[in-house]
Amino acid sequence: MSEQITIAARFLTSERAVVHMGDCLDLLRTVPDGAIQLIVTSPPYNIGKEYEKKLKLETYLAQQAAVIRECVRTLSPRGSICWQVGNHVDRGAIIPLDIVLYPVFSELGLRMRNRIIWHFEHGLHCSNRFSGRYETIIWFTKTDDYTFHLDPVRVPQKYPGKKYFKGPNAGEYSSNPLGKNPGDVWIIPNVKSNHVEKTEHPCQFPVELIERLVLSMTSEGDWVLDPFLGTGTSIIAAIRHGRRGAGAEIMPKYVELARSRIAQAIAGTLRTRPMDRPVYDPKQTGSKLTVSPWPTIKTTEQPVLLEKKEGYSGHENS
Ligand SMILES: C[S@@+](CC[C@H](N)C(=O)[O-])C[C@H]1O[C@@H](n2cnc3c(N)ncnc32)[C@H](O)[C@@H]1O
């Protein structure tokens, strides 16, 4: 796929990148049955962001169900759907969207493969409950015969020097030299103000989060579609790895942003946080801000459960 890539406004399977300005259902209706290998998105959470009207939960779920139904129609038999969601909040009570959306997917006959926890370190500070520091990606497949490539997304082993100590392979290295399965808890910085990918969009997901899904659930040349495209992250992740990408976005200013970022990704000039960069640790870099200006509070006065004494992971700067 070395030809010049242009960003089309209408879906045709011969295109490489498609950005539809308008409602996602209008885009989905133009996509042939079974054409898409991966549908990945972060839908509106119905929490009153600038791009959504806060709806009654039943109305919101009915709208999501209509989109999901069309997504399933366009999904290839070997394809996957990844719905990345957090919580809907109603007068201080949280409703995890993956819980309420699960029946929509299962009633359409989809099979859940993982409920991936995406953990990040930064966000709003709550005073009446613990601050939310994870969201989930619920991954469904259309059939039991689905594409899954583990090798391109393996991560370094903790103990690569470990050897079998008994049995026929005693003395040989026991771990896979390509790395280990990344598991279903992913620690990836979210896109906050000091993240290299930050735009004016209030809730972009990081490119590296989607790259892992694209690499493991699609092959070169496959279509990746995001019905709620925002700033174009899913298409960027697709294009960077030789896949095709399509998406719909209802707000013109985000369509413009998406087009500009996708064009930079095509030109190879878009700055993104690399997939293999460890999470920034301010203690390790010797940041003075990690030294407390207050005297240490005795644990007898304020009992605390320390997760880790050293090596606390903070937010990545770039
Ligand atoms: C949570 S954001 C997605 C952000 C995206 N993941 C990114 O990385 O930039 C949801 C997006 O869906 C858009 N949106 C809301 N309703 C839509 C609809 N019916 N069709 C298409 N886009 C819609 C919103 O304007 C918003 O930009």
The ligand as an SDF file (V2000), in Angstrom:
LIG
                    3D

 27 29  0  0  0  0  0  0  0  0999 V2000
  -15.4560   10.7030   23.3580 C   0  0  0  0  0  0  0  0  0  0  0  0
  -15.2930   11.6270   21.9130 S   0  0  0  0  0  0  0  0  0  0  0  0
  -14.1850   10.6570   20.9350 C   0  0  0  0  0  0  0  0  0  0  0  0
  -12.7960   11.1770   20.9330 C   0  0  0  0  0  0  0  0  0  0  0  0
  -11.8550   10.3380   20.0890 C   0  0  0  0  0  0  0  0  0  0  0  0
  -11.7320    9.0020   20.6470 N   0  0  0  0  0  0  0  0  0  0  0  0
  -10.4830   10.9860   19.9480 C   0  0  0  0  0  0  0  0  0  0  0  0
   -9.4710   10.3220   20.2470 O   0  0  0  0  0  0  0  0  0  0  0  0
  -10.4090   12.1440   19.5850 O   0  0  0  0  0  0  0  0  0  0  0  0
  -16.8400   11.3650   21.1030 C   0  0  0  0  0  0  0  0  0  0  0  0
  -16.9650   12.1620   19.8180 C   0  0  0  0  0  0  0  0  0  0  0  0
  -18.1620   11.7440   19.1530 O   0  0  0  0  0  0  0  0  0  0  0  0
  -18.7180   12.8730   18.4890 C   0  0  0  0  0  0  0  0  0  0  0  0
  -20.1350   12.5390   18.2430 N   0  0  0  0  0  0  0  0  0  0  0  0
  -21.1820   12.6080   19.1120 C   0  0  0  0  0  0  0  0  0  0  0  0
  -22.3020   12.1450   18.5430 N   0  0  0  0  0  0  0  0  0  0  0  0
  -21.9730   11.7620   17.2770 C   0  0  0  0  0  0  0  0  0  0  0  0
  -22.6930   11.1680   16.2140 C   0  0  0  0  0  0  0  0  0  0  0  0
  -24.0090   10.8850   16.3240 N   0  0  0  0  0  0  0  0  0  0  0  0
  -22.0270   10.8840   15.0730 N   0  0  0  0  0  0  0  0  0  0  0  0
  -20.7010   11.1650   14.9440 C   0  0  0  0  0  0  0  0  0  0  0  0
  -19.9670   11.7370   15.9290 N   0  0  0  0  0  0  0  0  0  0  0  0
  -20.5880   12.0170   17.0850 C   0  0  0  0  0  0  0  0  0  0  0  0
  -18.4630   14.0100   19.4440 C   0  0  0  0  0  0  0  0  0  0  0  0
  -18.5070   15.2700   18.8040 O   0  0  0  0  0  0  0  0  0  0  0  0
  -17.0720   13.6620   20.0070 C   0  0  0  0  0  0  0  0  0  0  0  0
  -16.0600   14.3250   19.3040 O   0  0  0  0  0  0  0  0  0  0  0  0
  1  2  1  0
  2  3  1  0
  2 10  1  0
  3  4  1  0
  4  5  1  0
  5  6  1  0
  5  7  1  0
  7  8  2  0
  7  9  1  0
 10 11  1  0
 11 12  1  0
 11 26  1  0
 12 13  1  0
 13 14  1  0
 13 24  1  0
 14 15  1  0
 14 23  1  0
 15 16  2  0
 16 17  1  0
 17 18  1  0
 17 23  2  0
 18 19  1  0
 18 20  2  0
 20 21  1  0
 21 22  2  0
 22 23  1  0
 24 25  1  0
 24 26  1  0
 26 27  1  0
M  CHG  2   2   1   9  -1
M  END
$$$$
